Amino acid sequence: MRPFGELEADVMRIMWASDEPLNIHGIVDALNGEERQLAYTTVMTVTERLRTKGWLERDKHGRSFRYRPLRTADDYSAGLMEQALDSSTDRTSVLLRFAGGLDATEAAALRRALENIPTDPDLKS
């Protein structure tokens, strides 16, 4: 999985924060501010790329399309973490360094998550 580009990430943050599907105008309005003014066509191109990559879905609504996320921000973060592990020659070392940087609350959450992973009967010794 490739990380999002800057504008892709901005579009996805807006989509994940929205409680309802958005059309391109809504996305443009949410993106534009004092520091930048993005063109409708630029946002439409990025949004369509995200749809092609499987991150967004669109539905026809009147004469325009409305977009909604197909996957969550957690899915994206987990994919990046998996990619980082895959790029390492020593996954255990990477996991230990990561876990060593967790605060007590995060470490406790990780322990609970690990305890709830089902045991694979094929891996029994």
C-alpha positions as CSV (number, residue, x, y, z in Angstrom):
1,M,0.0,0.0,0.0
2,R,1.3,3.4,-0.9
3,P,0.9,6.3,1.5
4,F,-1.5,9.0,0.5
5,G,-0.1,12.1,-1.1
6,E,-0.7,15.4,0.8
7,L,-4.0,16.3,-1.0
8,E,-5.2,12.7,-0.9
9,A,-4.6,12.7,2.9
10,D,-6.5,16.0,3.3
11,V,-9.4,14.7,1.2
12,M,-9.6,11.5,3.3
13,R,-9.4,13.4,6.6
14,I,-12.5,15.4,5.5
15,M,-14.3,12.3,4.3
16,W,-13.6,10.4,7.6
17,A,-14.8,13.4,9.6
18,S,-18.0,13.8,7.7
19,D,-21.2,12.1,9.0
20,E,-22.7,12.1,5.5
21,P,-21.6,11.6,1.9
22,L,-20.1,14.8,0.3
23,N,-20.1,16.1,-3.2
24,I,-17.0,17.7,-4.8
25,H,-18.2,21.2,-3.9
26,G,-18.5,20.2,-0.2
27,I,-15.0,18.7,-0.3
28,V,-13.6,21.9,-2.0
29,D,-15.3,24.1,0.6
30,A,-13.9,22.0,3.4
31,L,-10.4,22.1,1.9
32,N,-10.2,25.7,0.9
33,G,-9.2,28.4,3.4
34,E,-7.1,31.5,3.8
35,E,-3.9,29.6,3.0
36,R,-5.0,27.8,-0.2
37,Q,-7.6,27.8,-2.9
38,L,-7.9,24.5,-4.7
39,A,-9.7,24.3,-8.1
40,Y,-12.8,22.1,-8.3
41,T,-11.2,20.0,-11.1
42,T,-8.1,19.3,-8.9
43,V,-10.2,18.0,-6.1
44,M,-12.4,16.1,-8.5
45,T,-9.3,14.4,-10.0
46,V,-7.9,13.5,-6.5
47,T,-11.3,12.2,-5.4
48,E,-11.7,10.0,-8.4
49,R,-8.2,8.6,-7.9
50,L,-9.2,7.7,-4.3
51,R,-12.3,6.0,-5.7
52,T,-10.3,4.1,-8.2
53,K,-7.9,2.9,-5.5
54,G,-10.9,1.7,-3.4
55,W,-10.9,4.3,-0.7
56,L,-14.1,6.1,-1.7
57,E,-17.4,5.1,-3.2
58,R,-19.7,7.4,-5.1
59,D,-23.4,7.5,-5.6
60,K,-25.4,9.5,-8.1
61,H,-27.4,12.2,-6.4
62,G,-29.3,14.4,-8.8
63,R,-26.8,15.7,-11.3
64,S,-23.7,15.1,-9.2
65,F,-22.0,12.4,-7.3
66,R,-21.7,12.1,-3.5
67,Y,-18.7,10.3,-2.1
68,R,-18.2,8.4,1.1
69,P,-15.2,6.4,2.5
70,L,-15.2,2.7,2.0
71,R,-12.4,2.1,4.6
72,T,-11.6,3.8,7.9
73,A,-8.6,5.9,9.0
74,D,-7.7,2.9,11.2
75,D,-7.5,0.7,8.1
76,Y,-5.1,3.2,6.5
77,S,-2.9,3.4,9.6
78,A,-2.8,-0.3,10.0
79,G,-1.9,-0.7,6.4
80,L,1.0,1.7,6.8
81,M,2.2,-0.2,9.9
82,E,2.0,-3.5,8.0
83,Q,4.0,-1.9,5.2
84,A,6.7,-0.7,7.6
85,L,6.9,-4.2,9.1
86,D,7.2,-5.8,5.6
87,S,10.1,-3.4,4.7
88,S,12.1,-4.6,7.7
89,T,14.4,-7.6,7.8
90,D,13.7,-8.1,11.5
91,R,10.0,-7.7,12.2
92,T,10.4,-8.7,15.9
93,S,13.0,-5.9,16.5
94,V,10.7,-3.3,14.8
95,L,7.7,-4.5,16.9
96,L,9.8,-4.3,20.1
97,R,11.0,-0.8,19.3
98,F,7.4,0.3,18.6
99,A,6.1,-1.2,21.7
100,G,8.9,0.3,23.7
101,G,7.6,3.8,22.7
102,L,4.1,3.3,23.9
103,D,2.8,5.0,27.0
104,A,1.2,2.9,29.8
105,T,-2.3,3.3,28.5
106,E,-1.3,2.3,24.9
107,A,0.7,-0.6,26.2
108,A,-2.2,-1.9,28.2
109,A,-4.5,-1.6,25.2
110,L,-2.0,-3.5,23.1
111,R,-1.8,-6.3,25.8
112,R,-5.6,-6.6,25.8
113,A,-5.6,-6.8,22.0
114,L,-2.9,-9.5,21.9
115,E,-4.8,-11.5,24.6
116,N,-7.9,-11.5,22.4
117,I,-6.2,-12.8,19.2
118,P,-7.5,-16.3,18.6
119,T,-5.0,-19.1,18.7
120,D,-4.4,-20.7,15.3
121,P,-4.8,-24.5,15.8
122,D,-2.4,-25.1,12.9
123,L,0.5,-23.4,14.8
124,K,0.4,-25.8,17.8
125,S,3.7,-27.5,18.5
